[in-house]
Amino acid sequence: MKKRILIGFGALLFIFLMGSMIAVIYITKTTERMDRLILLHQVEIQREDLIIHIQQVQSNIFHSKIRSGDDVDVLVSHVQEMDRVMDSCLGCHHAPELAQGLIGMRDMASDYKTAISRLVTASANPATIGVLERRAQDLGQELITMTQGMAFTANVRLQQKTQETMATIRKVRGILSATLLLGFILALLTSLILAHSLDRRLQRLLDATRRISRGEFQHRIDMTDSKGSEFWELAESFNAMTRNLQQSQRQLVQSAKLAAVGELATNIAYEVNNPLTGVLGYTGLLLKSDDVPAEKKEQLKTIERETLRAREILKNLLDFARRKPPRLEKTAIASLVQDTLNLVKSQAKLANIKVKIECSEEIPSVAVDSDEMKQVFVNIMNNAFFAMPTGGMLIIKCKRNRDVEGKELVSVEFSDTGIGIPESQLDKVFDPFFTTRVEGERSGLGLSISYMIVQNHGGTIEVESTVGEGSTFRVVLPA
Amino acid sequence: MACVITGCEPPKEQNSRQEKTFGQQEILIGLIPEQNVFRQRERHQALKKYLFDKAGITVNFTSLSRYGNIIEHFKTDKLDGAFFGSFTYALARHQIGVEPLVRPVNLDGTSTYHGYLFVRKDSGIRNVEQLKGKRFAFVERATTAGYLFPIAYFREKDIANLQAFLGESFFAGSHDASILAVLNGEAEAGAAKNTIYDLMAIENPRIEKELLILASSGVVPQNCLAVRKKLDPSLKNLLKKTLLEMNEHDDGEDSLQRFGARGFIETRDSDYEYLYKLTAEAGINLKTYHYENQ
């Protein structure tokens, strides 16, 4: 999920950067055009300025005091201003035809200045002065006409440039709006995808939590996310938690069941054992009596045998109920497994079952009561053999691992290729008297006793099974 | 700036003027219209900047439309100094009393000029006698090359009554205007100073091609900077020293180039000996000469 969020934010950042870049490019482009337009307007203002200065000079020429010499400095300053504006016009970059026009204008301005100077300084008869005056006037007017002509040309160009710039601005506005809209849509889409993805997963987690709170401990979250992702890890942890919760719950129920059954069994055993002793005693007397016909004695023998079997069951019940504390000794688990296998090897061979042990010598020793633990292993193996009536494979694996608190554990797994246990029966396999075998064949106490032994060792025993594929019993003991 | 040299002002005002001159270092210099007034003003801008940068003197130039106005301006106390043509200097010296300081050295190394008398080649005129009844363009009644020299020359040729000899004459106002008047056929002959004539001939090939120089005068000092006598002596000396040393500095060289001179040299009244001789030949009394153009 972190990856997705990062990708999402990366995509948003990319969209933002792209949008910003496009905006900057187009704003720069528009600004450049605007600058050019402003420059053209400035040039236009300069032209207007030039015309004003020429007109001022024209006005000075015909001022009555000019020729008397009083306002020559005013005239000179106006001509200097006219020159300054003209020089700044010439200083700008222009198209060749415009530059040529400006050079022509400068030459004309030079002639104009010469004519003015001659008019101002000349002392001659009125006719000559009139000629000089007309020449200066004509040149000035011609200069104004030329400047106005250039201004007109420039105005046309200015209008054209203004229209082009406005078109660019409209285009830029459209592009920027589209970029913003697209950026917003993409950002919204990315956010929705992220939010939906997050929400879907959180809903799954919430749903799972609710189901667990309703007692559905078998519920697991589907591991649809890629392995290693945060939600995969969260689902994995959640499933592990519910698995442990389910196991603990099973163990609690199992313990309660066993305690209840144990108390009941003890009471029944005491109460039933005494009458059975009587029955056995009187049956023995009758069997020894000569008054009892031989055919009746056969029936009495049946009574005695069944009574003995009943006593055996009672004995087992008492054994089950009166569990003594185990005598713990450090024992290598691999050799314990091997010793146990030796006890049932012939039975396995008869049932055409191959047994494979994968127990390394490096597995640490565990503190167990060897006899009791062998009894556990024998019970589990017997069940496995029974689950494989036509033969099969039993794999015994020893593993070392750690619990959630970090304590070292040793587990022994017995995996068979038998018929498997239906889901509905998984919770009952450790219950006393629960058996799938025909009545009388077994007491149904083997796995219950095994459960109590392992529990007394501070360990756990659990089963996983798939019908048609086989079952795995796992005994976990503290190392 | 106004009202100081006539002696009518009370002493208090005179002191105030001197203090102002010391404090502000600001002077007004007149420019006679020896050439196109606008071009002349451009040339002198280079001096204005240099004098301010180097000596802290603020120089304001004023362009005059007549040569004779320069003396009028001194009389009304408008001017602290002026670049005088040699004839206007002589008039100012004798009529109002001015002190010469420096004059420019031309780009060809000379510090003098002389007058030309010229005609259009196609007029067929090849001597003074042939000018009879023709139109003549003078520069100004207060110019050496543009009036004094041709008058003296005509007198030398025994032509005393010019009005009767020439068909028509007029005053073009500046040397370049006189040259252009002849070049453009407004007059058959004219007079002007050689420096302006030669400069225009470089820029305009028509002058060499279409005009013919009939006579040349002797040399007179190039237009000098002369100041009123009562100008503060320290300012006067600072002005003179700065201009004389101008060609010794890089920025001075640049300014001189724009001004159109190699440098400045000291100028004395004795440098005008030839001019005084010329005025005598022309029959002009410098003290009483009325310079108003006709």
HADDOCK unambig.tbl for C-alpha pairs under 7 A between the chains (distance, minus, plus):
assign (segid A and resid 67 and name CA) (segid B and resid 65 and name CA) 6.93 0.50 0.50
assign (segid A and resid 69 and name CA) (segid B and resid 64 and name CA) 6.03 0.50 0.50
assign (segid A and resid 69 and name CA) (segid B and resid 65 and name CA) 4.84 0.50 0.50
assign (segid A and resid 72 and name CA) (segid B and resid 63 and name CA) 6.18 0.50 0.50
assign (segid A and resid 72 and name CA) (segid B and resid 64 and name CA) 6.61 0.50 0.50
assign (segid A and resid 72 and name CA) (segid B and resid 65 and name CA) 6.76 0.50 0.50
assign (segid A and resid 73 and name CA) (segid B and resid 62 and name CA) 5.99 0.50 0.50
assign (segid A and resid 73 and name CA) (segid B and resid 63 and name CA) 5.85 0.50 0.50
assign (segid A and resid 76 and name CA) (segid B and resid 38 and name CA) 6.26 0.50 0.50
assign (segid A and resid 114 and name CA) (segid B and resid 36 and name CA) 6.15 0.50 0.50
assign (segid A and resid 117 and name CA) (segid B and resid 36 and name CA) 5.43 0.50 0.50
assign (segid A and resid 117 and name CA) (segid B and resid 37 and name CA) 5.82 0.50 0.50
assign (segid A and resid 118 and name CA) (segid B and resid 172 and name CA) 6.70 0.50 0.50
assign (segid A and resid 118 and name CA) (segid B and resid 173 and name CA) 6.58 0.50 0.50
assign (segid A and resid 118 and name CA) (segid B and resid 177 and name CA) 5.63 0.50 0.50
assign (segid A and resid 120 and name CA) (segid B and resid 65 and name CA) 5.98 0.50 0.50
assign (segid A and resid 121 and name CA) (segid B and resid 33 and name CA) 6.86 0.50 0.50
assign (segid A and resid 121 and name CA) (segid B and resid 65 and name CA) 4.83 0.50 0.50
assign (segid A and resid 121 and name CA) (segid B and resid 66 and name CA) 6.03 0.50 0.50
assign (segid A and resid 121 and name CA) (segid B and resid 172 and name CA) 6.80 0.50 0.50
assign (segid A and resid 121 and name CA) (segid B and resid 173 and name CA) 4.11 0.50 0.50
assign (segid A and resid 121 and name CA) (segid B and resid 174 and name CA) 6.30 0.50 0.50
assign (segid A and resid 122 and name CA) (segid B and resid 171 and name CA) 5.67 0.50 0.50
assign (segid A and resid 122 and name CA) (segid B and resid 172 and name CA) 4.20 0.50 0.50
assign (segid A and resid 122 and name CA) (segid B and resid 173 and name CA) 3.83 0.50 0.50
assign (segid A and resid 123 and name CA) (segid B and resid 170 and name CA) 6.35 0.50 0.50
assign (segid A and resid 123 and name CA) (segid B and resid 171 and name CA) 4.44 0.50 0.50
assign (segid A and resid 123 and name CA) (segid B and resid 172 and name CA) 5.80 0.50 0.50
assign (segid A and resid 123 and name CA) (segid B and resid 173 and name CA) 5.83 0.50 0.50
assign (segid A and resid 123 and name CA) (segid B and resid 293 and name CA) 6.26 0.50 0.50
assign (segid A and resid 124 and name CA) (segid B and resid 170 and name CA) 4.56 0.50 0.50
assign (segid A and resid 124 and name CA) (segid B and resid 171 and name CA) 5.30 0.50 0.50
assign (segid A and resid 124 and name CA) (segid B and resid 172 and name CA) 6.92 0.50 0.50
assign (segid A and resid 125 and name CA) (segid B and resid 170 and name CA) 6.89 0.50 0.50
